[in-house]
Amino acid sequence: MSTQYGNQPTGQQHASTNNVLSIIAIVLGAVALIFLPIVFGAIGLVLAIIAKTVRHERLATVALVVSAAGLVGGMILGAVVAGA
């Protein structure tokens, strides 16, 4: 069954075609490796979770992985540099 406004089937949600939040989260995760990992990594994780649960973006899983890796990797890298 289709709606009168187009070929979009009723009762189904479609995935978002724009990945804005996911791309921002990926960039923040990459920045978190070098600069302020707790701030940028945490913001990236929050944006990736919102992109995955609310907006159903395709790149949200990649954004979650990159943000988490940036958060953890940035803290490890910071500890190694501070300890040297």
Legacy VTK file of the C-alpha trace (Angstrom):
# vtk DataFile Version 3.0
C-alpha trace
ASCII
DATASET POLYDATA
POINTS 84 float
0.000 0.000 0.000
1.351 3.400 -0.991
0.459 6.815 0.270
-1.136 9.430 -1.917
2.026 11.515 -1.719
4.377 9.165 -3.516
5.725 5.685 -3.655
6.831 5.597 -0.003
5.235 2.511 1.561
3.224 3.197 4.678
4.407 1.910 8.033
8.069 1.671 7.061
10.885 3.929 8.092
13.560 4.684 5.555
17.199 5.202 6.391
18.459 8.742 6.344
20.290 9.597 3.147
22.447 12.252 4.777
25.176 11.199 7.155
25.955 14.577 8.663
26.126 13.507 12.308
28.107 10.410 11.434
30.673 12.365 9.436
31.051 14.922 12.235
31.512 12.069 14.732
34.181 10.463 12.526
36.083 13.752 12.273
35.849 14.319 16.030
37.084 10.781 16.667
40.091 11.387 14.428
40.819 14.714 16.132
40.545 13.004 19.525
43.618 10.911 18.730
45.774 14.037 18.785
43.992 16.766 20.750
41.791 16.576 23.899
40.578 12.980 23.559
38.177 13.147 26.492
36.315 16.123 25.041
36.321 15.326 21.330
36.003 11.566 21.758
33.041 11.883 24.105
31.259 14.362 21.839
31.936 12.072 18.875
30.490 9.104 20.740
27.344 11.014 21.678
26.830 12.173 18.091
27.423 8.652 16.769
24.886 7.188 19.192
22.324 9.804 18.184
23.043 9.109 14.510
22.548 5.384 15.043
19.488 5.340 17.285
17.514 8.402 16.252
18.494 9.129 12.654
19.440 5.599 11.470
22.396 6.816 9.439
24.446 4.319 7.443
27.841 5.494 8.695
26.817 5.501 12.361
28.545 2.205 13.164
31.774 3.430 11.592
31.428 6.668 13.559
30.982 4.722 16.810
34.129 2.696 16.176
36.242 5.687 15.129
35.053 7.818 18.053
35.690 5.055 20.586
39.109 4.329 19.093
39.929 8.041 19.124
38.873 8.357 22.742
40.806 5.338 24.001
43.753 5.746 21.645
44.096 9.423 22.429
44.174 8.753 26.147
46.777 6.008 25.706
48.867 8.208 23.407
48.618 11.079 25.893
49.732 8.848 28.747
52.700 7.577 26.739
53.758 11.094 25.713
53.294 12.466 29.246
55.290 9.590 30.710
58.249 10.070 28.363
LINES 1 85
84 0 1 2 3 4 5 6 7 8 9 10 11 12 13 14 15 16 17 18 19 20 21 22 23 24 25 26 27 28 29 30 31 32 33 34 35 36 37 38 39 40 41 42 43 44 45 46 47 48 49 50 51 52 53 54 55 56 57 58 59 60 61 62 63 64 65 66 67 68 69 70 71 72 73 74 75 76 77 78 79 80 81 82 83
